[in-house]
Amino acid sequence: MSRSENAPALTDARGMGGVIAQDGFDYQLWDGLARLPTWLANPAFEQMIFEGLEDLEARFFAPHAPRERLLERFQAKAGALAPADVRTVLQTFSEFETAFPNAARVQTLVTPRLPSTVSWLARDPDRVRKARPFYAPFADVMAASDAELRNQLTKTYGYPLGVFVAESVEVSERNLPDRDAAVMLFGVELDRTYPSLNAPLRRVAEAFEALSALARRSIGAPLGRAILRQTIEDALGRPLPLPQSFPLYIRSDRNEAKERSLEIDASAFCGRDGAFPSKAEWNEHFLAPLDRTARWLRSQTVSRIALSGSYRLTAAMALGWSFRAAIGFELEIPTRDGVWATDDRPSPDMRQPWRISEPMALHGDQLIVSVGILRDPAADLEQNAGIPSQLALVLYLEEPIPSAKSAQAAASAIKRIVDSAVARLRPRGIRLYFAGPAALAVALGHRWNAMAPTQLHEFVNSERSYVPTALI
């Protein structure tokens, strides 16, 4: 048989099993509704479906994934399971991964109680996963636990199934004997996820019932984020306390995952030990996910983004450029002194004492631009980048950027001066050397519209030299 003939399908015996045999649907419904509060708090959550290819599946936007989406898949077994039944479920998960690689972020077996001989499946992997953030700075400590878990699972299920289970499967024991227990668990999850909600128990039960009715009449059909949220809020009589601005989290090699934000993985672009990826890698693994995210946010009619995390100057400039004002975005930029909003406009009479040196000519066919706040990168540009000072457009500000208004004034001034030099010299591209706060780099990128292709650079202290990074 070909792989396509082996692949799970909605109309094969496995895909039709849940539709034909409704026994146990209550259990999988109740388990799914208990997960919904957390999913709605995740801005990447798009839809859920009961009785698709699996008992329950949830879909998330994932800018780094090959399909730009990832599934979380759940098989819920209300009855008593034998060890062989557990193995069968794990094998079906593996078959899905083989047929559709990298489509699922995680696949989960949910059951009231595991057989005693494999009860550790609900304990040991979960313990290792929960401890990962704490031991993140100690890679060798975490590696030892991961290796032991893989060995344990391989010993039980053989190779390669055991390795697959260690990396991609979760097992959850969840006892939901009746509707009252399910309503109580739903209420607990609502309260845990939204502690300020303070919804009356009667309203919580009404929300649960409304969601149950919606799911029962939508078996096999997707339930989108908007209708799920509206159903809960209508029943509760109040909105869920979700953030007004879309939370976008930039994860570096210095911080961990953040569940209630859409994550952009920038951990490979942090210049650890002074090493930066090639321009091609910047484009494929950083700029491309940012572009996919911008397009997805526009399709969701999102225009305001709250940034968080940590990032280098190149990543900051690329963030601002990817979500620039010209395509309809406003940003909230985190700083030590609070948030700087890109729509916090300066007054027309705000002035900053920029020191400006105009270039005599292009460097080859490139306009060299040096921007410095408190530190002037042009001072050593010739020595560290081989660029004569008379061939650089130099902008230097010998005072800090204290506020959002000041950042917007600075970004506007820089853009205006660079535009003038471009109009005069007609370069084929720009090479930008920037030294200043990352928040200003975001603000500058946000205004960097309709410019010639711009090569960004980072300064490597250990080598006292500039390296090219992203091209925007």
PLY file of the C-alpha trace (Angstrom):
ply
format ascii 1.0
element vertex 472
property float x
property float y
property float z
element edge 471
property int vertex1
property int vertex2
end_header
0.00 0.00 0.00
1.10 3.56 -0.58
1.51 5.94 2.30
-1.66 7.82 1.26
-3.67 4.59 1.54
-2.30 4.01 5.05
-2.93 7.56 6.24
-5.82 8.14 8.66
-8.88 9.60 6.95
-12.19 11.08 8.12
-14.21 8.36 6.33
-12.23 5.23 7.27
-13.21 2.89 10.09
-11.08 4.80 12.61
-12.40 8.19 11.53
-16.03 7.01 11.59
-15.69 5.15 14.87
-16.54 8.09 17.11
-19.47 9.14 14.93
-20.96 5.63 14.89
-20.31 4.68 18.52
-21.52 7.51 20.73
-20.90 5.65 23.99
-18.35 7.67 25.93
-18.93 10.90 24.01
-19.92 12.63 27.23
-16.49 11.87 28.67
-14.56 13.30 25.74
-16.92 16.29 25.57
-16.44 17.07 29.24
-12.67 16.71 28.98
-12.63 19.07 25.97
-14.74 21.73 27.67
-12.45 21.65 30.70
-9.52 22.50 28.40
-11.33 25.36 26.64
-10.65 28.18 29.18
-6.89 27.69 28.80
-7.12 27.47 25.03
-9.06 30.73 24.80
-6.34 32.40 26.90
-3.82 31.33 24.24
-4.00 33.93 21.43
-2.82 31.36 18.86
-5.86 29.11 19.42
-8.11 29.07 16.35
-10.58 26.17 16.43
-11.53 22.87 18.05
-13.38 19.86 16.64
-15.05 16.87 18.27
-14.95 13.62 16.30
-12.62 14.72 13.53
-9.70 12.36 12.94
-9.48 12.03 16.73
-11.96 12.29 19.61
-10.95 15.91 20.12
-8.49 18.16 18.31
-7.53 21.81 18.79
-5.78 23.91 16.13
-3.26 26.68 16.79
-1.49 29.18 14.55
2.24 28.39 14.67
4.48 30.68 12.57
7.49 28.33 12.72
5.57 25.18 11.71
5.75 23.87 8.12
1.97 24.23 7.69
1.75 27.42 9.83
-0.61 25.47 12.11
-0.24 22.77 14.77
-2.76 20.36 16.24
-3.21 19.16 19.79
-4.97 15.78 19.61
-6.82 13.89 22.36
-8.13 10.35 22.54
-10.49 10.03 25.53
-11.24 6.53 26.83
-13.96 6.42 29.50
-13.88 2.66 30.04
-11.32 0.43 31.74
-8.14 -0.02 29.70
-5.80 -3.00 29.62
-2.06 -2.42 29.02
-2.57 -3.66 25.44
-5.28 -1.00 24.92
-2.86 1.71 26.03
-0.27 0.45 23.58
-2.87 0.48 20.79
-3.70 4.12 21.45
-0.03 5.09 21.49
0.47 3.20 18.24
-2.39 5.10 16.56
-0.73 8.35 17.63
2.52 7.15 16.05
0.72 6.20 12.85
-0.73 9.70 12.59
2.73 11.23 13.05
4.15 8.92 10.37
1.38 9.81 7.92
1.39 13.54 8.75
4.78 14.47 10.22
5.00 17.64 12.31
1.25 18.27 12.14
0.68 17.63 15.87
2.40 19.47 18.70
1.30 16.84 21.21
-1.07 13.87 21.29
-2.74 12.92 24.58
-4.46 9.84 25.95
-7.08 10.78 28.55
-8.65 8.12 30.77
-10.09 7.92 34.29
-7.51 5.39 35.40
-4.56 3.64 33.78
-3.77 -0.03 34.37
-1.58 -0.35 37.46
1.38 -1.74 35.49
1.64 1.45 33.39
0.23 4.01 35.85
3.64 5.72 35.83
2.85 6.98 32.29
0.65 9.71 33.79
3.26 10.61 36.39
6.86 10.39 35.20
6.66 12.20 31.79
4.53 14.95 33.31
7.01 15.39 36.15
9.90 15.75 33.70
8.03 18.27 31.51
6.89 20.41 34.43
10.46 20.66 35.76
12.00 21.79 32.46
11.60 25.56 32.98
13.29 25.38 36.41
16.25 23.38 35.12
16.57 25.28 31.83
19.97 26.80 32.83
21.26 23.28 33.63
21.13 21.49 30.30
23.04 18.46 31.58
20.64 17.97 34.50
17.61 18.06 32.19
19.29 15.84 29.60
19.83 13.13 32.21
16.12 13.10 33.13
15.06 13.13 29.48
17.40 10.24 28.71
16.09 8.18 31.63
12.50 8.80 30.52
13.33 7.70 26.96
15.04 4.56 28.26
12.05 3.73 30.46
9.57 4.17 27.60
11.75 2.30 25.11
12.07 -0.59 27.53
8.26 -0.70 27.84
7.22 -0.07 24.23
10.32 -0.80 22.19
12.01 1.29 19.53
10.92 3.55 17.87
7.51 3.76 19.62
9.04 4.45 23.04
11.13 7.35 21.74
8.09 8.82 19.96
6.01 8.62 23.15
8.78 10.35 25.13
8.92 13.26 22.69
5.33 13.71 21.50
2.75 12.05 23.77
1.12 12.92 27.07
-1.06 10.68 29.23
-3.63 12.19 31.57
-5.74 10.49 34.26
-8.97 12.48 34.59
-11.97 11.06 36.46
-15.26 12.62 35.30
-17.97 10.24 36.53
-20.91 12.55 35.84
-22.01 15.95 34.59
-21.73 17.59 38.03
-18.06 16.63 38.26
-17.50 17.98 34.75
-19.18 21.30 35.57
-17.07 21.61 38.71
-13.86 20.98 36.76
-14.90 23.51 34.09
-15.48 26.08 36.84
-12.11 25.32 38.43
-10.36 25.84 35.08
-12.24 29.08 34.45
-11.22 30.38 37.87
-7.61 29.26 37.50
-7.27 30.80 34.04
-9.18 34.02 34.77
-8.92 34.66 38.54
-10.52 38.11 38.24
-13.66 36.77 36.50
-15.65 36.02 39.70
-18.51 34.36 37.84
-21.41 32.96 39.92
-21.63 29.16 39.99
-25.05 29.27 38.37
-23.65 31.22 35.44
-20.71 28.83 35.13
-23.13 25.90 34.88
-25.12 27.78 32.23
-21.94 28.41 30.22
-21.06 24.72 30.46
-24.55 23.72 29.28
-24.47 26.19 26.38
-21.08 24.89 25.25
-22.30 21.29 25.56
-25.30 22.01 23.38
-23.13 23.81 20.82
-20.70 20.87 20.66
-23.43 18.22 20.36
-24.98 19.90 17.36
-21.56 20.48 15.78
-20.05 16.97 15.89
-17.48 16.65 13.12
-17.56 20.39 12.38
-15.05 23.00 13.58
-15.92 25.36 16.41
-14.08 28.65 16.00
-12.59 30.82 18.70
-15.15 33.60 18.22
-18.27 31.44 18.66
-16.77 29.60 21.64
-15.86 32.85 23.37
-19.23 34.42 22.58
-21.07 31.37 23.93
-19.22 31.57 27.25
-19.54 35.33 27.60
-23.24 35.33 26.76
-23.90 32.71 29.42
-21.68 34.37 32.03
-23.11 37.80 31.33
-19.63 39.32 31.28
-16.54 39.33 29.03
-13.56 37.11 29.61
-10.66 39.24 30.89
-8.46 38.81 27.82
-5.78 41.37 26.88
-6.85 44.27 24.67
-3.60 44.16 22.69
-2.37 40.98 20.99
0.47 39.50 23.09
3.55 38.63 21.00
6.44 37.10 22.90
10.01 36.99 21.60
11.82 34.06 23.18
15.59 34.32 23.31
18.19 31.99 24.77
17.64 33.77 28.11
13.93 33.19 28.72
11.37 30.40 28.63
8.11 29.73 26.83
5.06 31.85 27.67
1.71 30.12 27.22
-0.53 33.18 26.97
1.35 34.81 24.11
2.08 33.90 20.55
5.75 32.98 20.58
8.42 33.89 18.05
11.48 31.76 18.66
14.53 34.02 18.39
16.80 31.85 20.52
19.12 31.12 17.58
19.53 34.84 16.83
20.89 36.10 20.13
24.56 36.26 19.21
25.68 33.80 21.86
29.48 33.80 22.02
29.47 36.53 19.37
28.14 34.20 16.66
25.22 35.21 14.45
23.45 33.11 11.79
23.85 33.75 8.10
21.61 36.18 6.22
19.74 33.21 4.70
19.00 31.81 8.16
17.77 35.19 9.40
15.40 35.32 6.45
14.10 31.75 6.68
13.85 31.28 10.42
13.15 34.77 11.76
11.88 37.18 9.11
9.67 34.60 7.40
7.84 33.60 10.63
7.36 37.29 11.42
5.88 37.86 7.96
3.56 34.86 8.37
2.48 36.24 11.74
1.79 39.70 10.30
-0.36 38.22 7.53
-2.25 36.01 10.01
-2.87 38.91 12.39
-4.23 41.03 9.56
-6.57 38.18 8.61
-7.77 38.20 12.23
-8.26 42.01 12.06
-5.65 42.50 14.79
-3.85 45.83 14.56
-2.38 46.39 18.04
0.45 44.23 19.36
1.99 44.12 22.84
5.59 42.94 22.56
7.41 41.10 25.35
10.56 39.03 25.76
14.14 39.95 24.96
15.91 40.52 21.67
19.03 41.98 20.07
19.09 45.15 17.96
18.68 43.31 14.67
15.64 41.43 15.96
14.23 44.70 17.35
14.53 46.48 13.99
13.09 43.46 12.17
10.15 43.31 14.59
9.26 46.94 13.98
9.62 46.52 10.21
7.52 43.32 10.09
4.69 45.06 11.96
5.21 48.52 10.51
2.73 51.35 10.56
2.34 51.32 6.78
0.60 47.92 6.87
-1.70 48.89 9.72
0.00 47.94 13.00
0.65 49.81 16.22
3.08 48.39 18.78
3.45 48.51 22.54
7.18 48.28 23.19
8.38 47.19 26.64
11.08 49.25 28.38
12.42 49.46 31.92
10.35 52.59 32.42
7.09 51.17 31.12
5.48 50.62 27.73
6.21 52.85 24.75
3.31 52.94 22.29
4.07 53.73 18.67
0.93 55.85 18.44
2.07 58.08 21.31
2.94 60.90 18.95
5.28 63.78 19.83
4.19 67.38 19.61
5.20 69.17 16.37
7.57 71.46 18.25
9.59 68.65 19.91
13.23 69.11 18.96
16.27 66.88 19.51
19.87 68.05 19.10
20.97 65.58 16.40
24.49 65.92 15.09
24.36 65.09 11.38
27.16 64.49 8.91
26.13 64.02 5.28
28.04 61.57 3.04
30.04 62.85 0.07
29.18 59.78 -2.01
27.95 56.19 -1.84
30.13 53.30 -0.70
29.97 51.30 -3.90
26.24 51.37 -4.63
25.26 51.43 -0.95
24.24 54.25 1.36
26.06 53.84 4.67
23.95 54.99 7.63
25.34 55.23 11.17
22.90 55.98 13.99
24.12 56.45 17.56
22.40 57.31 20.82
24.95 58.20 23.56
27.51 56.05 21.71
28.62 56.96 18.20
29.29 53.87 16.03
30.72 56.11 13.28
33.73 56.82 15.46
35.24 53.42 14.68
33.36 52.52 11.48
36.45 52.87 9.29
38.59 50.71 11.54
35.99 48.01 12.20
34.03 47.96 8.92
36.46 49.46 6.41
34.20 52.41 5.60
35.73 55.90 5.29
33.93 58.38 7.53
33.24 60.77 4.64
31.14 58.08 2.94
28.73 57.62 5.87
25.54 59.40 6.79
26.12 59.94 10.49
23.35 60.73 12.97
24.34 61.09 16.59
22.29 62.12 19.63
24.19 62.88 22.81
21.20 62.46 25.11
18.98 59.50 26.08
15.59 58.57 24.69
13.37 58.95 27.78
9.84 58.31 26.47
7.59 56.98 23.74
7.16 60.51 22.34
10.92 60.97 22.25
11.33 57.60 20.49
8.76 58.54 17.86
10.41 61.92 17.31
13.80 60.23 16.91
12.45 57.60 14.50
10.78 60.27 12.39
13.93 62.40 12.28
16.14 59.47 11.28
13.73 58.33 8.59
13.38 61.86 7.18
17.15 62.42 7.00
17.79 59.00 5.42
15.00 59.61 2.89
16.70 62.87 1.88
20.08 61.15 1.38
18.46 58.36 -0.64
16.74 60.90 -2.90
20.07 62.70 -3.44
22.40 59.71 -3.95
20.05 57.01 -5.37
21.64 53.96 -3.71
20.68 50.38 -4.59
20.69 49.51 -0.92
21.36 50.75 2.62
23.81 49.41 5.19
22.67 50.39 8.67
24.91 50.52 11.76
22.88 51.25 14.88
23.92 51.81 18.50
21.10 52.67 20.88
18.23 51.24 22.89
16.40 48.24 21.45
13.08 50.00 22.00
14.16 52.76 19.61
15.27 50.13 17.08
11.73 48.70 17.18
10.25 52.18 16.72
12.62 52.92 13.83
11.80 49.63 12.09
8.11 50.44 12.52
8.64 53.58 10.37
11.13 52.02 7.93
8.68 51.86 5.03
9.33 52.20 1.29
13.09 52.12 1.84
15.81 50.51 -0.26
16.82 46.98 0.89
18.55 47.55 4.22
21.33 45.34 5.53
21.44 45.36 9.34
24.58 44.75 11.40
25.58 43.73 14.92
28.80 44.70 16.67
30.76 41.76 18.11
32.70 43.05 21.10
35.07 40.11 21.33
36.25 40.66 17.74
35.76 44.46 17.64
34.02 44.13 14.30
30.60 44.39 12.66
28.85 41.35 11.18
25.95 41.51 8.69
22.73 40.03 10.04
19.22 40.41 8.58
18.29 42.08 5.30
14.96 43.94 5.43
0 1
1 2
2 3
3 4
4 5
5 6
6 7
7 8
8 9
9 10
10 11
11 12
12 13
13 14
14 15
15 16
16 17
17 18
18 19
19 20
20 21
21 22
22 23
23 24
24 25
25 26
26 27
27 28
28 29
29 30
30 31
31 32
32 33
33 34
34 35
35 36
36 37
37 38
38 39
39 40
40 41
41 42
42 43
43 44
44 45
45 46
46 47
47 48
48 49
49 50
50 51
51 52
52 53
53 54
54 55
55 56
56 57
57 58
58 59
59 60
60 61
61 62
62 63
63 64
64 65
65 66
66 67
67 68
68 69
69 70
70 71
71 72
72 73
73 74
74 75
75 76
76 77
77 78
78 79
79 80
80 81
81 82
82 83
83 84
84 85
85 86
86 87
87 88
88 89
89 90
90 91
91 92
92 93
93 94
94 95
95 96
96 97
97 98
98 99
99 100
100 101
101 102
102 103
103 104
104 105
105 106
106 107
107 108
108 109
109 110
110 111
111 112
112 113
113 114
114 115
115 116
116 117
117 118
118 119
119 120
120 121
121 122
122 123
123 124
124 125
125 126
126 127
127 128
128 129
129 130
130 131
131 132
132 133
133 134
134 135
135 136
136 137
137 138
138 139
139 140
140 141
141 142
142 143
143 144
144 145
145 146
146 147
147 148
148 149
149 150
150 151
151 152
152 153
153 154
154 155
155 156
156 157
157 158
158 159
159 160
160 161
161 162
162 163
163 164
164 165
165 166
166 167
167 168
168 169
169 170
170 171
171 172
172 173
173 174
174 175
175 176
176 177
177 178
178 179
179 180
180 181
181 182
182 183
183 184
184 185
185 186
186 187
187 188
188 189
189 190
190 191
191 192
192 193
193 194
194 195
195 196
196 197
197 198
198 199
199 200
200 201
201 202
202 203
203 204
204 205
205 206
206 207
207 208
208 209
209 210
210 211
211 212
212 213
213 214
214 215
215 216
216 217
217 218
218 219
219 220
220 221
221 222
222 223
223 224
224 225
225 226
226 227
227 228
228 229
229 230
230 231
231 232
232 233
233 234
234 235
235 236
236 237
237 238
238 239
239 240
240 241
241 242
242 243
243 244
244 245
245 246
246 247
247 248
248 249
249 250
250 251
251 252
252 253
253 254
254 255
255 256
256 257
257 258
258 259
259 260
260 261
261 262
262 263
263 264
264 265
265 266
266 267
267 268
268 269
269 270
270 271
271 272
272 273
273 274
274 275
275 276
276 277
277 278
278 279
279 280
280 281
281 282
282 283
283 284
284 285
285 286
286 287
287 288
288 289
289 290
290 291
291 292
292 293
293 294
294 295
295 296
296 297
297 298
298 299
299 300
300 301
301 302
302 303
303 304
304 305
305 306
306 307
307 308
308 309
309 310
310 311
311 312
312 313
313 314
314 315
315 316
316 317
317 318
318 319
319 320
320 321
321 322
322 323
323 324
324 325
325 326
326 327
327 328
328 329
329 330
330 331
331 332
332 333
333 334
334 335
335 336
336 337
337 338
338 339
339 340
340 341
341 342
342 343
343 344
344 345
345 346
346 347
347 348
348 349
349 350
350 351
351 352
352 353
353 354
354 355
355 356
356 357
357 358
358 359
359 360
360 361
361 362
362 363
363 364
364 365
365 366
366 367
367 368
368 369
369 370
370 371
371 372
372 373
373 374
374 375
375 376
376 377
377 378
378 379
379 380
380 381
381 382
382 383
383 384
384 385
385 386
386 387
387 388
388 389
389 390
390 391
391 392
392 393
393 394
394 395
395 396
396 397
397 398
398 399
399 400
400 401
401 402
402 403
403 404
404 405
405 406
406 407
407 408
408 409
409 410
410 411
411 412
412 413
413 414
414 415
415 416
416 417
417 418
418 419
419 420
420 421
421 422
422 423
423 424
424 425
425 426
426 427
427 428
428 429
429 430
430 431
431 432
432 433
433 434
434 435
435 436
436 437
437 438
438 439
439 440
440 441
441 442
442 443
443 444
444 445
445 446
446 447
447 448
448 449
449 450
450 451
451 452
452 453
453 454
454 455
455 456
456 457
457 458
458 459
459 460
460 461
461 462
462 463
463 464
464 465
465 466
466 467
467 468
468 469
469 470
470 471
